[in-house]
Amino acid sequence: MEEGRGKSRTVVSIYGQQYTIVGTENPEHVKRVAKFVDKKMREVKGNNPYLDTNKIAVLTAVNIGNDYLALLKKLENEKKDEDL
Amino acid sequence: MEEGRGKSRTVVSIYGQQYTIVGTENPEHVKRVAKFVDKKMREVKGNNPYLDTNKIAVLTAVNIGNDYLALLKKLENEKKDEDL
């Protein structure tokens, strides 16, 4: 998260809070990811209306992390199948 | 996140806070995901020492969401290649 050559700054809104994302990814992509996280946070909130924002954010990271690791495993298994 | 048939309750520690994760996933898997998120949160904190825990958690979700969407795209492209 620092200003640098070839880096773009993108302001996004996630769960009612603004964030400036600095990175090499293009702004459209950053906005897509932010929208995805915002949607996931609202889903978690819907299932756990009593949780505070901090816990909503952590549980959202857990949910996305779960999906990410599952996808990674699927990709590795497909590679293994190809090697057989 | 509710108690039910075939559901397990797993207590995990993420970024110094305890969470009870209820779901159909096995506890070992839940602990692996929690460890992954904890590590990612500490990486984000290392890069942004001035951010509060809430923002650390949201930015962690953004980072993992970015990795997830990139992997999803890779998987879709591989499928497209197979169809050619």
N, CA and C atoms of all chains as a GROMACS GRO file, in nm:
protein
  504
    1MET      N    1   0.082  -0.120   0.000
    1MET     CA    2   0.000   0.000   0.000
    1MET      C    3   0.086   0.125   0.000
    2GLU      N    4   0.150   0.151  -0.110
    2GLU     CA    5   0.229   0.273  -0.117
    2GLU      C    6   0.224   0.325  -0.260
    3GLU      N    7   0.247   0.453  -0.272
    3GLU     CA    8   0.246   0.516  -0.403
    3GLU      C    9   0.376   0.477  -0.474
    4GLY      N   10   0.367   0.446  -0.602
    4GLY     CA   11   0.491   0.411  -0.671
    4GLY      C   12   0.470   0.410  -0.821
    5ARG      N   13   0.573   0.387  -0.896
    5ARG     CA   14   0.566   0.384  -1.041
    5ARG      C   15   0.474   0.270  -1.086
    6GLY      N   16   0.385   0.297  -1.178
    6GLY     CA   17   0.299   0.192  -1.232
    6GLY      C   18   0.189   0.150  -1.136
    7LYS      N   19   0.176   0.219  -1.024
    7LYS     CA   20   0.072   0.182  -0.929
    7LYS      C   21  -0.047   0.274  -0.941
    8SER      N   22  -0.166   0.218  -0.926
    8SER     CA   23  -0.287   0.299  -0.932
    8SER      C   24  -0.350   0.307  -0.793
    9ARG      N   25  -0.418   0.417  -0.768
    9ARG     CA   26  -0.494   0.434  -0.643
    9ARG      C   27  -0.641   0.425  -0.678
   10THR      N   28  -0.711   0.336  -0.614
   10THR     CA   29  -0.854   0.322  -0.641
   10THR      C   30  -0.930   0.334  -0.511
   11VAL      N   31  -1.028   0.426  -0.509
   11VAL     CA   32  -1.111   0.441  -0.390
   11VAL      C   33  -1.234   0.353  -0.406
   12VAL      N   34  -1.257   0.265  -0.310
   12VAL     CA   35  -1.374   0.177  -0.316
   12VAL      C   36  -1.452   0.190  -0.185
   13SER      N   37  -1.578   0.150  -0.193
   13SER     CA   38  -1.662   0.151  -0.073
   13SER      C   39  -1.698   0.006  -0.039
   14ILE      N   40  -1.663  -0.035   0.083
   14ILE     CA   41  -1.694  -0.170   0.127
   14ILE      C   42  -1.767  -0.161   0.260
   15TYR      N   43  -1.889  -0.210   0.263
   15TYR     CA   44  -1.968  -0.214   0.386
   15TYR      C   45  -1.978  -0.075   0.449
   16GLY      N   46  -1.998   0.024   0.360
   16GLY     CA   47  -2.020   0.161   0.406
   16GLY      C   48  -1.896   0.238   0.446
   17GLN      N   49  -1.780   0.178   0.422
   17GLN     CA   50  -1.654   0.245   0.460
   17GLN      C   51  -1.567   0.260   0.335
   18GLN      N   52  -1.499   0.375   0.322
   18GLN     CA   53  -1.415   0.395   0.204
   18GLN      C   54  -1.272   0.347   0.228
   19TYR      N   55  -1.216   0.285   0.124
   19TYR     CA   56  -1.077   0.236   0.128
   19TYR      C   57  -1.006   0.281   0.002
   20THR      N   58  -0.881   0.323   0.018
   20THR     CA   59  -0.798   0.352  -0.099
   20THR      C   60  -0.704   0.234  -0.120
   21ILE      N   61  -0.724   0.166  -0.231
   21ILE     CA   62  -0.643   0.048  -0.261
   21ILE      C   63  -0.532   0.088  -0.358
   22VAL      N   64  -0.409   0.069  -0.317
   22VAL     CA   65  -0.295   0.104  -0.402
   22VAL      C   66  -0.231  -0.026  -0.450
   23GLY      N   67  -0.213  -0.036  -0.581
   23GLY     CA   68  -0.152  -0.159  -0.631
   23GLY      C   69  -0.136  -0.154  -0.781
   24THR      N   70  -0.087  -0.264  -0.836
   24THR     CA   71  -0.061  -0.270  -0.980
   24THR      C   72  -0.185  -0.317  -1.057
   25GLU      N   73  -0.286  -0.366  -0.987
   25GLU     CA   74  -0.409  -0.412  -1.053
   25GLU      C   75  -0.484  -0.292  -1.111
   26ASN      N   76  -0.556  -0.312  -1.221
   26ASN     CA   77  -0.630  -0.199  -1.278
   26ASN      C   78  -0.755  -0.170  -1.195
   27PRO      N   79  -0.794  -0.039  -1.194
   27PRO     CA   80  -0.905   0.005  -1.107
   27PRO      C   81  -1.034  -0.075  -1.126
   28GLU      N   82  -1.065  -0.115  -1.250
   28GLU     CA   83  -1.189  -0.190  -1.273
   28GLU      C   84  -1.185  -0.323  -1.197
   29HIS      N   85  -1.069  -0.385  -1.199
   29HIS     CA   86  -1.053  -0.513  -1.129
   29HIS      C   87  -1.066  -0.492  -0.978
   30VAL      N   88  -1.000  -0.387  -0.927
   30VAL     CA   89  -1.006  -0.357  -0.783
   30VAL      C   90  -1.152  -0.334  -0.740
   31LYS      N   91  -1.228  -0.261  -0.824
   31LYS     CA   92  -1.369  -0.234  -0.791
   31LYS      C   93  -1.451  -0.363  -0.790
   32ARG      N   94  -1.418  -0.455  -0.881
   32ARG     CA   95  -1.489  -0.583  -0.888
   32ARG      C   96  -1.464  -0.663  -0.760
   33VAL      N   97  -1.338  -0.666  -0.716
   33VAL     CA   98  -1.303  -0.740  -0.595
   33VAL      C   99  -1.372  -0.677  -0.473
   34ALA      N  100  -1.373  -0.543  -0.468
   34ALA     CA  101  -1.436  -0.472  -0.356
   34ALA      C  102  -1.586  -0.503  -0.350
   35LYS      N  103  -1.650  -0.507  -0.466
   35LYS     CA  104  -1.793  -0.536  -0.475
   35LYS      C  105  -1.821  -0.678  -0.426
   36PHE      N  106  -1.732  -0.769  -0.464
   36PHE     CA  107  -1.742  -0.909  -0.423
   36PHE      C  108  -1.734  -0.920  -0.270
   37VAL      N  109  -1.636  -0.850  -0.209
   37VAL     CA  110  -1.618  -0.855  -0.063
   37VAL      C  111  -1.737  -0.789   0.007
   38ASP      N  112  -1.783  -0.675  -0.047
   38ASP     CA  113  -1.900  -0.606   0.010
   38ASP      C  114  -2.021  -0.699   0.013
   39LYS      N  115  -2.045  -0.769  -0.097
   39LYS     CA  116  -2.159  -0.862  -0.108
   39LYS      C  117  -2.144  -0.975  -0.004
   40LYS      N  118  -2.022  -1.029   0.006
   40LYS     CA  119  -1.997  -1.139   0.100
   40LYS      C  120  -2.019  -1.093   0.244
   41MET      N  121  -1.974  -0.969   0.276
   41MET     CA  122  -1.992  -0.917   0.412
   41MET      C  123  -2.140  -0.904   0.446
   42ARG      N  124  -2.220  -0.858   0.349
   42ARG     CA  125  -2.363  -0.843   0.372
   42ARG      C  126  -2.432  -0.978   0.388
   43GLU      N  127  -2.381  -1.079   0.319
   43GLU     CA  128  -2.434  -1.216   0.337
   43GLU      C  129  -2.406  -1.265   0.478
   44VAL      N  130  -2.280  -1.245   0.524
   44VAL     CA  131  -2.241  -1.288   0.659
   44VAL      C  132  -2.327  -1.215   0.763
   45LYS      N  133  -2.346  -1.085   0.743
   45LYS     CA  134  -2.428  -1.005   0.834
   45LYS      C  135  -2.573  -1.059   0.837
   46GLY      N  136  -2.625  -1.096   0.720
   46GLY     CA  137  -2.760  -1.151   0.712
   46GLY      C  138  -2.776  -1.278   0.794
   47ASN      N  139  -2.669  -1.359   0.796
   47ASN     CA  140  -2.672  -1.485   0.871
   47ASN      C  141  -2.638  -1.467   1.019
   48ASN      N  142  -2.575  -1.353   1.052
   48ASN     CA  143  -2.530  -1.327   1.190
   48ASN      C  144  -2.558  -1.182   1.228
   49PRO      N  145  -2.686  -1.147   1.239
   49PRO     CA  146  -2.721  -1.004   1.257
   49PRO      C  147  -2.667  -0.943   1.386
   50TYR      N  148  -2.630  -1.028   1.483
   50TYR     CA  149  -2.583  -0.978   1.612
   50TYR      C  150  -2.432  -0.949   1.615
   51LEU      N  151  -2.361  -0.984   1.510
   51LEU     CA  152  -2.215  -0.966   1.511
   51LEU      C  153  -2.173  -0.823   1.479
   52ASP      N  154  -2.064  -0.779   1.542
   52ASP     CA  155  -2.011  -0.645   1.510
   52ASP      C  156  -1.931  -0.649   1.379
   53THR      N  157  -1.907  -0.530   1.324
   53THR     CA  158  -1.844  -0.518   1.192
   53THR      C  159  -1.709  -0.589   1.185
   54ASN      N  160  -1.633  -0.578   1.293
   54ASN     CA  161  -1.501  -0.640   1.296
   54ASN      C  162  -1.510  -0.791   1.276
   55LYS      N  163  -1.602  -0.854   1.349
   55LYS     CA  164  -1.618  -0.999   1.336
   55LYS      C  165  -1.679  -1.037   1.201
   56ILE      N  166  -1.769  -0.953   1.151
   56ILE     CA  167  -1.826  -0.976   1.017
   56ILE      C  168  -1.712  -0.981   0.915
   57ALA      N  169  -1.619  -0.886   0.927
   57ALA     CA  170  -1.507  -0.878   0.831
   57ALA      C  171  -1.418  -1.002   0.841
   58VAL      N  172  -1.388  -1.044   0.965
   58VAL     CA  173  -1.300  -1.162   0.983
   58VAL      C  174  -1.370  -1.287   0.930
   59LEU      N  175  -1.500  -1.303   0.961
   59LEU     CA  176  -1.572  -1.422   0.914
   59LEU      C  177  -1.587  -1.420   0.762
   60THR      N  178  -1.597  -1.301   0.704
   60THR     CA  179  -1.600  -1.290   0.558
   60THR      C  180  -1.467  -1.339   0.500
   61ALA      N  181  -1.357  -1.297   0.563
   61ALA     CA  182  -1.224  -1.343   0.520
   61ALA      C  183  -1.214  -1.495   0.532
   62VAL      N  184  -1.272  -1.551   0.639
   62VAL     CA  185  -1.272  -1.697   0.658
   62VAL      C  186  -1.353  -1.764   0.546
   63ASN      N  187  -1.470  -1.711   0.516
   63ASN     CA  188  -1.554  -1.770   0.409
   63ASN      C  189  -1.483  -1.766   0.274
   64ILE      N  190  -1.426  -1.651   0.242
   64ILE     CA  191  -1.358  -1.639   0.112
   64ILE      C  192  -1.233  -1.727   0.112
   65GLY      N  193  -1.163  -1.731   0.227
   65GLY     CA  194  -1.044  -1.817   0.240
   65GLY      C  195  -1.081  -1.964   0.219
   66ASN      N  196  -1.195  -2.003   0.270
   66ASN     CA  197  -1.245  -2.140   0.253
   66ASN      C  198  -1.269  -2.169   0.104
   67ASP      N  199  -1.336  -2.076   0.035
   67ASP     CA  200  -1.361  -2.092  -0.108
   67ASP      C  201  -1.229  -2.096  -0.186
   68TYR      N  202  -1.135  -2.011  -0.145
   68TYR     CA  203  -1.006  -2.004  -0.214
   68TYR      C  204  -0.928  -2.135  -0.200
   69LEU      N  205  -0.921  -2.187  -0.077
   69LEU     CA  206  -0.845  -2.311  -0.054
   69LEU      C  207  -0.913  -2.430  -0.123
   70ALA      N  208  -1.048  -2.428  -0.128
   70ALA     CA  209  -1.120  -2.536  -0.197
   70ALA      C  210  -1.090  -2.534  -0.346
   71LEU      N  211  -1.084  -2.413  -0.402
   71LEU     CA  212  -1.056  -2.398  -0.545
   71LEU      C  213  -0.912  -2.439  -0.576
   72LEU      N  214  -0.822  -2.403  -0.485
   72LEU     CA  215  -0.680  -2.437  -0.501
   72LEU      C  216  -0.664  -2.589  -0.503
   73LYS      N  217  -0.737  -2.656  -0.414
   73LYS     CA  218  -0.731  -2.802  -0.405
   73LYS      C  219  -0.786  -2.864  -0.534
   74LYS      N  220  -0.896  -2.808  -0.583
   74LYS     CA  221  -0.958  -2.858  -0.706
   74LYS      C  222  -0.859  -2.848  -0.823
   75LEU      N  223  -0.792  -2.734  -0.829
   75LEU     CA  224  -0.695  -2.709  -0.936
   75LEU      C  225  -0.579  -2.808  -0.927
   76GLU      N  226  -0.533  -2.834  -0.804
   76GLU     CA  227  -0.422  -2.929  -0.784
   76GLU      C  228  -0.464  -3.070  -0.821
   77ASN      N  229  -0.588  -3.107  -0.786
   77ASN     CA  230  -0.637  -3.241  -0.820
   77ASN      C  231  -0.649  -3.258  -0.971
   78GLU      N  232  -0.691  -3.151  -1.040
   78GLU     CA  233  -0.702  -3.159  -1.186
   78GLU      C  234  -0.565  -3.177  -1.249
   79LYS      N  235  -0.466  -3.107  -1.189
   79LYS     CA  236  -0.329  -3.122  -1.240
   79LYS      C  237  -0.282  -3.266  -1.221
   80LYS      N  238  -0.312  -3.322  -1.102
   80LYS     CA  239  -0.273  -3.461  -1.072
   80LYS      C  240  -0.335  -3.556  -1.172
   81ASP      N  241  -0.464  -3.535  -1.204
   81ASP     CA  242  -0.534  -3.620  -1.300
   81ASP      C  243  -0.465  -3.617  -1.435
   82GLU      N  244  -0.420  -3.496  -1.473
   82GLU     CA  245  -0.351  -3.483  -1.603
   82GLU      C  246  -0.221  -3.560  -1.605
   83ASP      N  247  -0.155  -3.568  -1.490
   83ASP     CA  248  -0.024  -3.633  -1.481
   83ASP      C  249  -0.035  -3.785  -1.482
   84LEU      N  250  -0.154  -3.838  -1.457
   84LEU     CA  251  -0.170  -3.985  -1.448
   84LEU      C  252  -0.153  -4.051  -1.585
   85MET      N  253  -2.450  -2.032   1.025
   85MET     CA  254  -2.389  -2.036   1.157
   85MET      C  255  -2.491  -2.077   1.261
   86GLU      N  256  -2.536  -2.197   1.257
   86GLU     CA  257  -2.630  -2.240   1.358
   86GLU      C  258  -2.604  -2.388   1.388
   87GLU      N  259  -2.649  -2.428   1.505
   87GLU     CA  260  -2.632  -2.567   1.546
   87GLU      C  261  -2.730  -2.652   1.467
   88GLY      N  262  -2.690  -2.769   1.423
   88GLY     CA  263  -2.783  -2.852   1.349
   88GLY      C  264  -2.728  -2.990   1.329
   89ARG      N  265  -2.803  -3.075   1.267
   89ARG     CA  266  -2.760  -3.213   1.244
   89ARG      C  267  -2.639  -3.214   1.153
   90GLY      N  268  -2.538  -3.295   1.188
   90GLY     CA  269  -2.421  -3.309   1.104
   90GLY      C  270  -2.330  -3.188   1.105
   91LYS      N  271  -2.361  -3.091   1.191
   91LYS     CA  272  -2.276  -2.971   1.196
   91LYS      C  273  -2.179  -2.979   1.312
   92SER      N  274  -2.057  -2.928   1.289
   92SER     CA  275  -1.958  -2.929   1.396
   92SER      C  276  -1.932  -2.785   1.441
   93ARG      N  277  -1.892  -2.772   1.567
   93ARG     CA  278  -1.855  -2.641   1.620
   93ARG      C  279  -1.705  -2.644   1.643
   94THR      N  280  -1.634  -2.550   1.584
   94THR     CA  281  -1.490  -2.545   1.600
   94THR      C  282  -1.450  -2.407   1.652
   95VAL      N  283  -1.377  -2.406   1.763
   95VAL     CA  284  -1.329  -2.278   1.817
   95VAL      C  285  -1.190  -2.251   1.760
   96VAL      N  286  -1.175  -2.137   1.695
   96VAL     CA  287  -1.045  -2.100   1.638
   96VAL      C  288  -1.004  -1.963   1.688
   97SER      N  289  -0.874  -1.936   1.680
   97SER     CA  290  -0.823  -1.805   1.719
   97SER      C  291  -0.769  -1.736   1.595
   98ILE      N  292  -0.822  -1.618   1.566
   98ILE     CA  293  -0.775  -1.541   1.451
   98ILE      C  294  -0.741  -1.402   1.498
   99TYR      N  295  -0.616  -1.365   1.480
   99TYR     CA  296  -0.568  -1.231   1.515
   99TYR      C  297  -0.603  -1.199   1.661
  100GLY      N  298  -0.581  -1.299   1.748
  100GLY     CA  299  -0.597  -1.279   1.891
  100GLY      C  300  -0.740  -1.282   1.942
  101GLN      N  301  -0.834  -1.315   1.853
  101GLN     CA  302  -0.976  -1.318   1.893
  101GLN      C  303  -1.031  -1.457   1.866
  102GLN      N  304  -1.115  -1.507   1.958
  102GLN     CA  305  -1.171  -1.640   1.939
  102GLN      C  306  -1.304  -1.636   1.862
  103TYR      N  307  -1.321  -1.733   1.773
  103TYR     CA  308  -1.443  -1.745   1.693
  103TYR      C  309  -1.491  -1.889   1.698
  104THR      N  310  -1.621  -1.908   1.711
  104THR     CA  311  -1.678  -2.042   1.701
  104THR      C  312  -1.739  -2.056   1.562
  105ILE      N  313  -1.679  -2.144   1.485
  105ILE     CA  314  -1.726  -2.164   1.348
  105ILE      C  315  -1.816  -2.288   1.344
  106VAL      N  316  -1.940  -2.268   1.304
  106VAL     CA  317  -2.034  -2.380   1.295
  106VAL      C  318  -2.059  -2.411   1.148
  107GLY      N  319  -2.041  -2.538   1.113
  107GLY     CA  320  -2.064  -2.573   0.973
  107GLY      C  321  -2.044  -2.720   0.949
  108THR      N  322  -2.056  -2.760   0.824
  108THR     CA  323  -2.045  -2.902   0.791
  108THR      C  324  -1.900  -2.942   0.763
  109GLU      N  325  -1.811  -2.843   0.750
  109GLU     CA  326  -1.670  -2.874   0.726
  109GLU      C  327  -1.610  -2.941   0.849
  110ASN      N  328  -1.509  -3.028   0.830
  110ASN     CA  329  -1.448  -3.091   0.946
  110ASN      C  330  -1.355  -2.992   1.019
  111PRO      N  331  -1.343  -3.011   1.152
  111PRO     CA  332  -1.268  -2.915   1.235
  111PRO      C  333  -1.124  -2.892   1.188
  112GLU      N  334  -1.059  -2.996   1.138
  112GLU     CA  335  -0.920  -2.978   1.091
  112GLU      C  336  -0.914  -2.878   0.976
  113HIS      N  337  -1.011  -2.890   0.886
  113HIS     CA  338  -1.018  -2.799   0.772
  113HIS      C  339  -1.046  -2.655   0.819
  114VAL      N  340  -1.140  -2.642   0.912
  114VAL     CA  341  -1.176  -2.509   0.964
  114VAL      C  342  -1.052  -2.443   1.028
  115LYS      N  343  -0.975  -2.525   1.102
  115LYS     CA  344  -0.854  -2.471   1.166
  115LYS      C  345  -0.750  -2.428   1.064
  116ARG      N  346  -0.742  -2.504   0.953
  116ARG     CA  347  -0.647  -2.469   0.847
  116ARG      C  348  -0.686  -2.334   0.784
  117VAL      N  349  -0.815  -2.317   0.758
  117VAL     CA  350  -0.862  -2.191   0.698
  117VAL      C  351  -0.838  -2.074   0.794
  118ALA      N  352  -0.866  -2.096   0.924
  118ALA     CA  353  -0.846  -1.991   1.025
  118ALA      C  354  -0.699  -1.949   1.032
  119LYS      N  355  -0.609  -2.049   1.023
  119LYS     CA  356  -0.465  -2.022   1.030
  119LYS      C  357  -0.422  -1.940   0.908
  120PHE      N  358  -0.480  -1.974   0.793
  120PHE     CA  359  -0.452  -1.904   0.667
  120PHE      C  360  -0.495  -1.756   0.679
  121VAL      N  361  -0.616  -1.733   0.732
  121VAL     CA  362  -0.666  -1.596   0.747
  121VAL      C  363  -0.582  -1.519   0.849
  122ASP      N  364  -0.548  -1.583   0.961
  122ASP     CA  365  -0.466  -1.520   1.064
  122ASP      C  366  -0.332  -1.474   1.005
  123LYS      N  367  -0.270  -1.561   0.925
  123LYS     CA  368  -0.140  -1.530   0.862
  123LYS      C  369  -0.156  -1.411   0.766
  124LYS      N  370  -0.263  -1.413   0.687
  124LYS     CA  371  -0.287  -1.304   0.591
  124LYS      C  372  -0.311  -1.172   0.663
  125MET      N  373  -0.386  -1.176   0.777
  125MET     CA  374  -0.412  -1.053   0.852
  125MET      C  375  -0.281  -0.995   0.906
  126ARG      N  376  -0.193  -1.083   0.952
  126ARG     CA  377  -0.064  -1.034   1.005
  126ARG      C  378   0.024  -0.976   0.895
  127GLU      N  379   0.012  -1.032   0.774
  127GLU     CA  380   0.086  -0.976   0.659
  127GLU      C  381   0.034  -0.836   0.627
  128VAL      N  382  -0.100  -0.822   0.624
  128VAL     CA  383  -0.159  -0.690   0.594
  128VAL      C  384  -0.118  -0.589   0.701
  129LYS      N  385  -0.121  -0.631   0.828
  129LYS     CA  386  -0.079  -0.544   0.938
  129LYS      C  387   0.067  -0.501   0.923
  130GLY      N  388   0.152  -0.596   0.881
  130GLY     CA  389   0.294  -0.566   0.860
  130GLY      C  390   0.314  -0.458   0.755
  131ASN      N  391   0.227  -0.460   0.652
  131ASN     CA  392   0.238  -0.361   0.544
  131ASN      C  393   0.167  -0.230   0.576
  132ASN      N  394   0.076  -0.234   0.675
  132ASN     CA  395  -0.004  -0.116   0.710
  132ASN      C  396  -0.015  -0.103   0.862
  133PRO      N  397   0.097  -0.076   0.928
  133PRO     CA  398   0.099  -0.080   1.075
  133PRO      C  399   0.003   0.020   1.141
  134TYR      N  400  -0.040   0.122   1.066
  134TYR     CA  401  -0.124   0.228   1.124
  134TYR      C  402  -0.273   0.194   1.117
  135LEU      N  403  -0.310   0.086   1.049
  135LEU     CA  404  -0.453   0.055   1.032
  135LEU      C  405  -0.513  -0.014   1.153
  136ASP      N  406  -0.641   0.015   1.181
  136ASP     CA  407  -0.709  -0.054   1.291
  136ASP      C  408  -0.753  -0.194   1.248
  137THR      N  409  -0.786  -0.277   1.347
  137THR     CA  410  -0.815  -0.418   1.322
  137THR      C  411  -0.930  -0.436   1.221
  138ASN      N  412  -1.030  -0.351   1.231
  138ASN     CA  413  -1.144  -0.360   1.140
  138ASN      C  414  -1.100  -0.346   0.994
  139LYS      N  415  -1.018  -0.246   0.967
  139LYS     CA  416  -0.971  -0.224   0.829
  139LYS      C  417  -0.875  -0.335   0.786
  140ILE      N  418  -0.792  -0.382   0.881
  140ILE     CA  419  -0.701  -0.494   0.852
  140ILE      C  420  -0.784  -0.614   0.803
  141ALA      N  421  -0.895  -0.641   0.874
  141ALA     CA  422  -0.980  -0.756   0.839
  141ALA      C  423  -1.043  -0.738   0.701
  142VAL      N  424  -1.093  -0.616   0.673
  142VAL     CA  425  -1.156  -0.592   0.542
  142VAL      C  426  -1.052  -0.603   0.430
  143LEU      N  427  -0.933  -0.545   0.451
  143LEU     CA  428  -0.830  -0.551   0.347
  143LEU      C  429  -0.780  -0.694   0.328
  144THR      N  430  -0.780  -0.773   0.435
  144THR     CA  431  -0.745  -0.915   0.423
  144THR      C  432  -0.847  -0.986   0.335
  145ALA      N  433  -0.976  -0.956   0.359
  145ALA     CA  434  -1.082  -1.014   0.277
  145ALA      C  435  -1.065  -0.972   0.130
  146VAL      N  436  -1.024  -0.847   0.108
  146VAL     CA  437  -1.000  -0.798  -0.029
  146VAL      C  438  -0.884  -0.876  -0.093
  147ASN      N  439  -0.775  -0.894  -0.017
  147ASN     CA  440  -0.659  -0.967  -0.071
  147ASN      C  441  -0.694  -1.111  -0.107
  148ILE      N  442  -0.763  -1.178  -0.014
  148ILE     CA  443  -0.799  -1.318  -0.040
  148ILE      C  444  -0.901  -1.326  -0.154
  149GLY      N  445  -0.995  -1.227  -0.157
  149GLY     CA  446  -1.093  -1.220  -0.265
  149GLY      C  447  -1.025  -1.202  -0.400
  150ASN      N  448  -0.920  -1.123  -0.402
  150ASN     CA  449  -0.842  -1.101  -0.524
  150ASN      C  450  -0.779  -1.233  -0.570
  151ASP      N  451  -0.717  -1.304  -0.477
  151ASP     CA  452  -0.655  -1.434  -0.509
  151ASP      C  453  -0.761  -1.532  -0.558
  152TYR      N  454  -0.876  -1.530  -0.492
  152TYR     CA  455  -0.984  -1.623  -0.527
  152TYR      C  456  -1.035  -1.597  -0.669
  153LEU      N  457  -1.062  -1.470  -0.700
  153LEU     CA  458  -1.115  -1.438  -0.833
  153LEU      C  459  -1.012  -1.466  -0.942
  154ALA      N  460  -0.883  -1.445  -0.909
  154ALA     CA  461  -0.776  -1.474  -1.006
  154ALA      C  462  -0.771  -1.624  -1.036
  155LEU      N  463  -0.786  -1.704  -0.931
  155LEU     CA  464  -0.781  -1.850  -0.946
  155LEU      C  465  -0.902  -1.899  -1.024
  156LEU      N  466  -1.018  -1.838  -0.995
  156LEU     CA  467  -1.142  -1.874  -1.065
  156LEU      C  468  -1.127  -1.846  -1.214
  157LYS      N  469  -1.065  -1.733  -1.247
  157LYS     CA  470  -1.044  -1.695  -1.386
  157LYS      C  471  -0.948  -1.794  -1.455
  158LYS      N  472  -0.843  -1.832  -1.382
  158LYS     CA  473  -0.744  -1.926  -1.435
  158LYS      C  474  -0.812  -2.059  -1.468
  159LEU      N  475  -0.898  -2.103  -1.376
  159LEU     CA  476  -0.969  -2.230  -1.392
  159LEU      C  477  -1.062  -2.224  -1.513
  160GLU      N  478  -1.130  -2.109  -1.528
  160GLU     CA  479  -1.221  -2.092  -1.642
  160GLU      C  480  -1.145  -2.090  -1.774
  161ASN      N  481  -1.028  -2.024  -1.774
  161ASN     CA  482  -0.946  -2.019  -1.896
  161ASN      C  483  -0.896  -2.157  -1.934
  162GLU      N  484  -0.859  -2.238  -1.833
  162GLU     CA  485  -0.811  -2.374  -1.861
  162GLU      C  486  -0.923  -2.458  -1.921
  163LYS      N  487  -1.045  -2.434  -1.869
  163LYS     CA  488  -1.161  -2.506  -1.923
  163LYS      C  489  -1.182  -2.467  -2.070
  164LYS      N  490  -1.170  -2.335  -2.096
  164LYS     CA  491  -1.187  -2.286  -2.233
  164LYS      C  492  -1.085  -2.349  -2.327
  165ASP      N  493  -0.959  -2.360  -2.280
  165ASP     CA  494  -0.853  -2.420  -2.361
  165ASP      C  495  -0.887  -2.564  -2.397
  166GLU      N  496  -0.945  -2.634  -2.297
  166GLU     CA  497  -0.981  -2.775  -2.320
  166GLU      C  498  -1.090  -2.787  -2.426
  167ASP      N  499  -1.178  -2.686  -2.431
  167ASP     CA  500  -1.292  -2.691  -2.523
  167ASP      C  501  -1.251  -2.659  -2.666
  168LEU      N  502  -1.132  -2.601  -2.684
  168LEU     CA  503  -1.090  -2.558  -2.819
  168LEU      C  504  -1.059  -2.679  -2.908
   0.00000   0.00000   0.00000
